[in-house]
Amino acid sequence: MNYPSLYDALHALRRCVWFCFITAPSLVIFFILACLLFNNSLSGQYVESARQLVANAPADKVWDTTCVRSPNSAEVKNPVPVAVSDYLEPKCTPHLRNVTDWQKDIDALIRKYYLAVVLLGLFVWVIVEGGPHISFSWLKRSVKP
């Protein structure tokens, strides 16, 4: 039996999966690295970030920064007049954080960005390929009278 529409569907599915999971993330990483390389030293930024994470920290800790914006006056019952700059600039405080917790958060962030790029790649693939133009007639059962 010859199922050309099944072959077309599987071929399109393979191309879609390849583009979404391999090609699109590769292109995004390439363009990010190209922009970083032409704007400043990528290795210098890497070394500086590594130094900031572990400088004067114990072996199982890294430095992390938490930034908090000042609350709006509507959120506070008794608002105290403050300078406008206090509302515009977030207050950032560095603190020590456990390495494993930091790694879990960064890994989760990388997975979220990868998933976003995969979904963007799927959207681009559907737009470029002209939408799902595959015939799924092989799914229908042929009923003989």
VOTOR-859997 format. One record per atom (N, C-alpha, C): residue number from 1; atom name; x, y, z. Coordinates in Angstrom, 3 decimals, always signed. Example, Ala and Ser with C-alpha at 12.3 -4.5 7.8 and 13.67 -1.06 7.14 Angstrom:
# residues 2
   resi   name       east      north         up
      1      N    +13.190     -5.690     +7.800
      1     CA    +12.300     -4.500     +7.800
      1      C    +13.200     -3.300     +7.800
      2      N    +12.850     -2.250     +7.080
      2     CA    +13.670     -1.060     +7.140
      2      C    +12.900     +0.030     +7.870
# end
This chain:
# residues 145
   resi   name       east      north         up
      1      N     +0.849     -1.177     +0.000
      1     CA     +0.000     +0.000     +0.000
      1      C     +0.891     +1.235     +0.000
      2      N     +0.484     +2.202     -0.730
      2     CA     +1.241     +3.435     -0.853
      2      C     +0.479     +4.550     -0.135
      3      N     +1.121     +5.159     +0.834
      3     CA     +0.511     +6.245     +1.592
      3      C     +1.321     +7.524     +1.385
      4      N     +1.156     +8.212     +0.257
      4     CA     +1.948     +9.423     +0.048
      4      C     +1.603    +10.522     +1.040
      5      N     +0.353    +10.620     +1.454
      5     CA     +0.006    +11.673     +2.392
      5      C     +0.598    +11.384     +3.781
      6      N     +0.700    +10.112     +4.156
      6     CA     +1.346     +9.760     +5.416
      6      C     +2.832    +10.106     +5.350
      7      N     +3.449     +9.801     +4.217
      7     CA     +4.861    +10.141     +4.036
      7      C     +5.063    +11.654     +4.102
      8      N     +4.179    +12.419     +3.451
      8     CA     +4.289    +13.874     +3.474
      8      C     +4.117    +14.413     +4.894
      9      N     +3.169    +13.838     +5.620
      9     CA     +2.922    +14.299     +6.992
      9      C     +4.128    +14.013     +7.883
     10      N     +4.684    +12.821     +7.776
     10     CA     +5.841    +12.485     +8.605
     10      C     +7.068    +13.297     +8.213
     11      N     +7.221    +13.558     +6.932
     11     CA     +8.345    +14.374     +6.471
     11      C     +8.210    +15.808     +6.992
     12      N     +7.010    +16.361     +6.930
     12     CA     +6.783    +17.721     +7.442
     12      C     +6.969    +17.770     +8.960
     13      N     +6.521    +16.723     +9.641
     13     CA     +6.707    +16.675    +11.093
     13      C     +8.188    +16.609    +11.454
     14      N     +8.958    +15.835    +10.706
     14     CA    +10.395    +15.756    +10.955
     14      C    +11.069    +17.100    +10.723
     15      N    +10.690    +17.769     +9.640
     15     CA    +11.266    +19.092     +9.360
     15      C    +10.881    +20.097    +10.438
     16      N     +9.647    +20.034    +10.900
     16     CA     +9.176    +20.947    +11.945
     16      C     +9.942    +20.727    +13.242
     17      N    +10.075    +19.480    +13.655
     17     CA    +10.800    +19.171    +14.896
     17      C    +12.257    +19.591    +14.781
     18      N    +12.876    +19.325    +13.645
     18     CA    +14.283    +19.702    +13.451
     18      C    +14.443    +21.215    +13.523
     19      N    +13.556    +21.937    +12.855
     19     CA    +13.662    +23.396    +12.859
     19      C    +13.417    +23.964    +14.250
     20      N    +12.369    +23.490    +14.931
     20     CA    +12.000    +24.063    +16.232
     20      C    +13.014    +23.752    +17.324
     21      N    +13.518    +22.524    +17.374
     21     CA    +14.380    +22.123    +18.481
     21      C    +15.876    +22.292    +18.199
     22      N    +16.278    +22.360    +16.928
     22     CA    +17.705    +22.453    +16.606
     22      C    +18.047    +23.774    +15.914
     23      N    +17.418    +24.049    +14.796
     23     CA    +17.811    +25.195    +13.975
     23      C    +17.486    +26.526    +14.635
     24      N    +16.258    +26.698    +15.118
     24     CA    +15.867    +27.984    +15.706
     24      C    +16.714    +28.327    +16.935
     25      N    +16.899    +27.415    +17.914
     25     CA    +17.769    +27.768    +19.042
     25      C    +19.214    +28.035    +18.622
     26      N    +19.703    +27.308    +17.619
     26     CA    +21.070    +27.550    +17.143
     26      C    +21.201    +28.943    +16.548
     27      N    +20.226    +29.347    +15.764
     27     CA    +20.263    +30.683    +15.175
     27      C    +20.183    +31.771    +16.238
     28      N    +19.350    +31.576    +17.241
     28     CA    +19.235    +32.570    +18.313
     28      C    +20.553    +32.687    +19.070
     29      N    +21.160    +31.561    +19.416
     29     CA    +22.447    +31.596    +20.120
     29      C    +23.505    +32.258    +19.248
     30      N    +23.513    +31.959    +17.949
     30     CA    +24.488    +32.567    +17.046
     30      C    +24.329    +34.083    +17.008
     31      N    +23.102    +34.575    +16.871
     31     CA    +22.894    +36.024    +16.795
     31      C    +23.201    +36.709    +18.121
     32      N    +22.885    +36.073    +19.237
     32     CA    +23.239    +36.662    +20.539
     32      C    +24.750    +36.743    +20.686
     33      N    +25.449    +35.677    +20.355
     33     CA    +26.912    +35.696    +20.450
     33      C    +27.526    +36.703    +19.481
     34      N    +26.967    +36.812    +18.285
     34     CA    +27.492    +37.785    +17.327
     34      C    +27.324    +39.204    +17.849
     35      N    +26.174    +39.503    +18.427
     35     CA    +25.963    +40.843    +18.995
     35      C    +26.895    +41.093    +20.166
     36      N    +27.087    +40.100    +21.022
     36     CA    +27.977    +40.281    +22.176
     36      C    +29.431    +40.429    +21.750
     37      N    +29.844    +39.692    +20.731
     37     CA    +31.237    +39.757    +20.288
     37      C    +31.586    +41.098    +19.653
     38      N    +30.632    +41.714    +18.962
     38     CA    +30.922    +42.978    +18.306
     38      C    +30.783    +44.170    +19.247
     39      N    +30.091    +44.001    +20.361
     39     CA    +29.899    +45.119    +21.281
     39      C    +30.963    +45.189    +22.368
     40      N    +31.386    +44.061    +22.888
     40     CA    +32.414    +44.058    +23.925
     40      C    +33.081    +42.678    +23.958
     41      N    +34.013    +42.529    +24.857
     41     CA    +34.741    +41.274    +24.964
     41      C    +33.894    +40.246    +25.696
     42      N    +33.566    +39.170    +25.015
     42     CA    +32.738    +38.126    +25.611
     42      C    +33.487    +37.402    +26.731
     43      N    +34.770    +37.108    +26.507
     43     CA    +35.541    +36.420    +27.545
     43      C    +35.761    +37.331    +28.752
     44      N    +35.955    +38.620    +28.519
     44     CA    +36.103    +39.555    +29.636
     44      C    +34.836    +39.637    +30.472
     45      N    +33.679    +39.625    +29.807
     45     CA    +32.406    +39.640    +30.527
     45      C    +32.214    +38.351    +31.314
     46      N    +32.621    +37.239    +30.749
     46     CA    +32.510    +35.948    +31.418
     46      C    +33.363    +35.922    +32.684
     47      N    +34.606    +36.387    +32.581
     47     CA    +35.507    +36.397    +33.734
     47      C    +34.991    +37.353    +34.804
     48      N    +34.498    +38.514    +34.397
     48     CA    +33.982    +39.488    +35.360
     48      C    +32.770    +38.940    +36.102
     49      N    +31.869    +38.265    +35.383
     49     CA    +30.692    +37.671    +36.024
     49      C    +31.091    +36.564    +36.993
     50      N    +32.064    +35.763    +36.612
     50     CA    +32.531    +34.695    +37.503
     50      C    +33.150    +35.275    +38.766
     51      N    +33.923    +36.334    +38.618
     51     CA    +34.525    +36.974    +39.797
     51      C    +33.460    +37.553    +40.722
     52      N    +32.441    +38.166    +40.147
     52     CA    +31.376    +38.742    +40.965
     52      C    +30.602    +37.667    +41.721
     53      N    +30.462    +36.487    +41.126
     53     CA    +29.701    +35.422    +41.781
     53      C    +30.427    +34.831    +42.977
     54      N    +31.749    +34.700    +42.900
     54     CA    +32.463    +33.955    +43.937
     54      C    +33.448    +34.783    +44.747
     55      N    +33.574    +36.060    +44.494
     55     CA    +34.551    +36.877    +45.235
     55      C    +34.173    +36.950    +46.716
     56      N    +35.096    +36.567    +47.576
     56     CA    +34.933    +36.614    +49.037
     56      C    +33.717    +35.829    +49.525
     57      N    +33.371    +34.773    +48.847
     57     CA    +32.239    +33.940    +49.247
     57      C    +32.759    +32.585    +49.707
     58      N    +32.085    +31.957    +50.662
     58     CA    +32.478    +30.604    +51.072
     58      C    +32.325    +29.622    +49.902
     59      N    +32.866    +28.429    +50.077
     59     CA    +32.912    +27.450    +48.988
     59      C    +31.528    +27.036    +48.497
     60      N    +30.532    +26.979    +49.366
     60     CA    +29.208    +26.512    +48.957
     60      C    +28.216    +27.658    +48.747
     61      N    +28.699    +28.885    +48.583
     61     CA    +27.836    +30.057    +48.412
     61      C    +28.271    +30.862    +47.194
     62      N    +27.328    +31.603    +46.632
     62     CA    +27.614    +32.570    +45.575
     62      C    +26.912    +33.878    +45.941
     63      N    +27.393    +34.953    +45.350
     63     CA    +26.761    +36.245    +45.566
     63      C    +25.594    +36.395    +44.603
     64      N    +24.481    +36.854    +45.147
     64     CA    +23.303    +37.123    +44.332
     64      C    +22.772    +38.485    +44.735
     65      N    +22.006    +39.123    +43.875
     65     CA    +21.468    +40.440    +44.156
     65      C    +19.963    +40.396    +44.058
     66      N    +19.296    +40.970    +45.036
     66     CA    +17.846    +41.083    +45.029
     66      C    +17.498    +42.556    +44.933
     67      N    +16.686    +42.880    +43.935
     67     CA    +16.273    +44.262    +43.729
     67      C    +14.793    +44.394    +44.054
     68      N    +14.466    +45.411    +44.851
     68     CA    +13.087    +45.658    +45.254
     68      C    +12.762    +47.112    +44.958
     69      N    +11.648    +47.313    +44.293
     69     CA    +11.194    +48.683    +44.040
     69      C    +10.434    +49.186    +45.254
     70      N    +10.459    +50.484    +45.431
     70     CA     +9.704    +51.088    +46.525
     70      C     +8.219    +50.927    +46.252
     71      N     +7.412    +50.728    +47.285
     71     CA     +5.974    +50.552    +47.065
     71      C     +5.328    +51.863    +46.617
     72      N     +4.218    +51.721    +45.889
     72     CA     +3.457    +52.901    +45.488
     72      C     +2.795    +53.513    +46.709
     73      N     +2.505    +54.786    +46.635
     73     CA     +1.869    +55.445    +47.777
     73      C     +0.471    +54.905    +48.011
     74      N     -0.182    +54.343    +46.993
     74     CA     -1.516    +53.759    +47.152
     74      C     -1.456    +52.478    +47.967
     75      N     -0.307    +51.782    +47.957
     75     CA     -0.178    +50.539    +48.700
     75      C     +0.112    +50.780    +50.181
     76      N     +0.621    +51.930    +50.518
     76     CA     +0.988    +52.240    +51.893
     76      C     -0.132    +53.052    +52.514
     77      N     -0.533    +52.701    +53.755
     77     CA     -1.640    +53.403    +54.409
     77      C     -1.246    +54.822    +54.805
     78      N     -0.072    +54.977    +55.357
     78     CA     +0.411    +56.290    +55.754
     78      C     +1.619    +56.647    +54.909
     79      N     +1.395    +57.208    +53.720
     79     CA     +2.539    +57.492    +52.853
     79      C     +3.438    +58.581    +53.432
     80      N     +4.697    +58.352    +53.316
     80     CA     +5.693    +59.319    +53.758
     80      C     +6.277    +59.951    +52.507
     81      N     +6.354    +61.279    +52.458
     81     CA     +6.921    +61.893    +51.257
     81      C     +8.393    +61.515    +51.088
     82      N     +8.715    +61.011    +49.905
     82     CA    +10.088    +60.635    +49.595
     82      C    +10.461    +61.245    +48.258
     83      N    +11.740    +61.197    +47.963
     83     CA    +12.219    +61.757    +46.703
     83      C    +11.731    +60.899    +45.535
     84      N    +11.596    +61.512    +44.385
     84     CA    +11.144    +60.805    +43.189
     84      C    +12.146    +59.730    +42.789
     85      N    +13.417    +59.948    +43.037
     85     CA    +14.433    +58.972    +42.661
     85      C    +14.285    +57.666    +43.429
     86      N    +13.698    +57.704    +44.626
     86     CA    +13.468    +56.474    +45.382
     86      C    +12.462    +55.566    +44.678
     87      N    +11.545    +56.153    +43.912
     87     CA    +10.562    +55.350    +43.199
     87      C    +11.091    +54.882    +41.848
     88      N    +12.018    +55.619    +41.282
     88     CA    +12.515    +55.262    +39.966
     88      C    +13.621    +54.220    +40.022
     89      N    +14.475    +54.290    +41.014
     89     CA    +15.610    +53.371    +41.112
     89      C    +15.295    +52.252    +42.098
     90      N    +15.413    +51.010    +41.674
     90     CA    +15.181    +49.909    +42.617
     90      C    +16.331    +49.823    +43.624
     91      N    +16.009    +49.373    +44.815
     91     CA    +17.025    +49.175    +45.837
     91      C    +17.543    +47.743    +45.719
     92      N    +18.831    +47.592    +45.393
     92     CA    +19.435    +46.275    +45.192
     92      C    +20.393    +45.982    +46.330
     93      N    +20.242    +44.797    +46.908
     93     CA    +21.118    +44.396    +48.005
     93      C    +21.764    +43.059    +47.665
     94      N    +23.098    +42.987    +47.723
     94     CA    +23.771    +41.700    +47.496
     94      C    +23.679    +40.820    +48.745
     95      N    +23.548    +39.528    +48.534
     95     CA    +23.502    +38.583    +49.652
     95      C    +24.086    +37.252    +49.187
     96      N    +24.522    +36.452    +50.155
     96     CA    +25.050    +35.124    +49.848
     96      C    +23.902    +34.147    +49.643
     97      N    +24.092    +33.240    +48.691
     97     CA    +23.057    +32.277    +48.362
     97      C    +23.691    +30.907    +48.169
     98      N    +22.949    +29.863    +48.471
     98     CA    +23.428    +28.499    +48.326
     98      C    +23.658    +28.183    +46.835
     99      N    +24.760    +27.503    +46.537
     99     CA    +25.128    +27.216    +45.148
     99      C    +24.086    +26.345    +44.457
    100      N    +23.595    +25.323    +45.132
    100     CA    +22.637    +24.415    +44.494
    100      C    +21.326    +25.132    +44.168
    101      N    +20.870    +26.011    +45.056
    101     CA    +19.649    +26.777    +44.773
    101      C    +19.858    +27.702    +43.576
    102      N    +21.015    +28.341    +43.531
    102     CA    +21.325    +29.235    +42.416
    102      C    +21.384    +28.455    +41.108
    103      N    +22.011    +27.272    +41.126
    103     CA    +22.103    +26.448    +39.919
    103      C    +20.716    +26.004    +39.442
    104      N    +19.843    +25.614    +40.381
    104     CA    +18.492    +25.194    +39.999
    104      C    +17.727    +26.339    +39.346
    105      N    +17.859    +27.536    +39.902
    105     CA    +17.163    +28.684    +39.329
    105      C    +17.690    +29.040    +37.947
    106      N    +18.999    +29.016    +37.773
    106     CA    +19.584    +29.340    +36.473
    106      C    +19.229    +28.266    +35.446
    107      N    +19.255    +26.998    +35.837
    107     CA    +18.872    +25.921    +34.916
    107      C    +17.408    +26.050    +34.496
    108      N    +16.534    +26.396    +35.450
    108     CA    +15.121    +26.593    +35.118
    108      C    +14.948    +27.775    +34.172
    109      N    +15.721    +28.824    +34.382
    109     CA    +15.657    +29.990    +33.505
    109      C    +16.110    +29.636    +32.084
    110      N    +17.177    +28.863    +31.968
    110     CA    +17.656    +28.436    +30.650
    110      C    +16.612    +27.570    +29.949
    111      N    +15.968    +26.660    +30.690
    111     CA    +14.923    +25.827    +30.097
    111      C    +13.738    +26.670    +29.623
    112      N    +13.373    +27.700    +30.396
    112     CA    +12.269    +28.570    +29.980
    112      C    +12.612    +29.327    +28.709
    113      N    +13.844    +29.843    +28.620
    113     CA    +14.258    +30.546    +27.402
    113      C    +14.290    +29.588    +26.210
    114      N    +14.761    +28.376    +26.421
    114     CA    +14.801    +27.389    +25.335
    114      C    +13.386    +27.075    +24.859
    115      N    +12.449    +26.887    +25.786
    115     CA    +11.069    +26.610    +25.412
    115      C    +10.465    +27.790    +24.655
    116      N    +10.775    +29.012    +25.083
    116     CA    +10.270    +30.191    +24.375
    116      C    +10.818    +30.237    +22.952
    117      N    +12.096    +29.904    +22.772
    117     CA    +12.689    +29.907    +21.432
    117      C    +12.084    +28.787    +20.594
    118      N    +11.812    +27.633    +21.188
    118     CA    +11.182    +26.529    +20.448
    118      C     +9.786    +26.950    +19.979
    119      N     +9.011    +27.583    +20.840
    119     CA     +7.676    +28.025    +20.439
    119      C     +7.747    +29.123    +19.379
    120      N     +8.715    +30.014    +19.498
    120     CA     +8.920    +31.028    +18.466
    120      C     +9.327    +30.363    +17.147
    121      N    +10.183    +29.345    +17.223
    121     CA    +10.573    +28.600    +16.035
    121      C     +9.385    +27.903    +15.392
    122      N     +8.489    +27.343    +16.200
    122     CA     +7.281    +26.712    +15.667
    122      C     +6.422    +27.739    +14.943
    123      N     +6.261    +28.906    +15.537
    123     CA     +5.485    +29.973    +14.914
    123      C     +6.114    +30.383    +13.584
    124      N     +7.418    +30.569    +13.573
    124     CA     +8.115    +30.954    +12.341
    124      C     +7.987    +29.853    +11.299
    125      N     +8.123    +28.592    +11.703
    125     CA     +8.022    +27.485    +10.758
    125      C     +6.641    +27.437    +10.119
    126      N     +5.598    +27.630    +10.925
    126     CA     +4.237    +27.601    +10.389
    126      C     +4.036    +28.761     +9.423
    127      N     +4.566    +29.936     +9.742
    127     CA     +4.430    +31.090     +8.846
    127      C     +5.198    +30.847     +7.541
    128      N     +6.435    +30.370     +7.646
    128     CA     +7.270    +30.177     +6.453
    128      C     +6.735    +29.041     +5.577
    129      N     +6.305    +27.974     +6.171
    129     CA     +5.829    +26.825     +5.409
    129      C     +4.407    +27.011     +4.891
    130      N     +3.760    +28.106     +5.258
    130     CA     +2.417    +28.368     +4.747
    130      C     +1.324    +27.665     +5.523
    131      N     +1.594    +27.331     +6.762
    131     CA     +0.574    +26.687     +7.578
    131      C     +0.509    +25.204     +7.335
    132      N     -0.342    +24.555     +8.053
    132     CA     -0.473    +23.092     +7.897
    132      C     -1.216    +22.754     +6.604
    133      N     -0.456    +22.512     +5.563
    133     CA     -1.043    +22.195     +4.264
    133      C     -0.928    +20.704     +3.948
    134      N     -0.883    +19.895     +4.968
    134     CA     -0.695    +18.465     +4.794
    134      C     -2.066    +17.788     +4.814
    135      N     -2.256    +16.898     +3.917
    135     CA     -3.513    +16.164     +3.853
    135      C     -3.451    +14.980     +4.822
    136      N     -4.447    +14.885     +5.654
    136     CA     -4.507    +13.776     +6.601
    136      C     -5.598    +12.780     +6.183
    137      N     -5.733    +12.595     +4.878
    137     CA     -6.765    +11.688     +4.390
    137      C     -6.464    +10.238     +4.744
    138      N     -5.199     +9.924     +5.032
    138     CA     -4.852     +8.553     +5.391
    138      C     -5.412     +8.171     +6.754
    139      N     -5.836     +9.189     +7.546
    139     CA     -6.424     +8.887     +8.847
    139      C     -7.861     +8.379     +8.713
    140      N     -8.514     +8.801     +7.660
    140     CA     -9.908     +8.385     +7.473
    140      C     -9.953     +6.924     +7.032
    141      N    -10.885     +6.241     +7.552
    141     CA    -11.073     +4.850     +7.178
    141      C    -11.909     +4.777     +5.905
    142      N    -11.433     +4.047     +4.979
    142     CA    -12.224     +3.912     +3.750
    142      C    -13.266     +2.818     +3.979
    143      N    -14.505     +3.202     +3.810
    143     CA    -15.616     +2.264     +4.004
    143      C    -16.099     +1.826     +2.643
    144      N    -16.079     +0.521     +2.429
    144     CA    -16.529     -0.024     +1.156
    144      C    -18.006     -0.377     +1.274
    145      N    -18.797     +0.075     +0.289
    145     CA    -20.250     -0.246     +0.353
    145      C    -20.543     -1.689     +0.059
# end
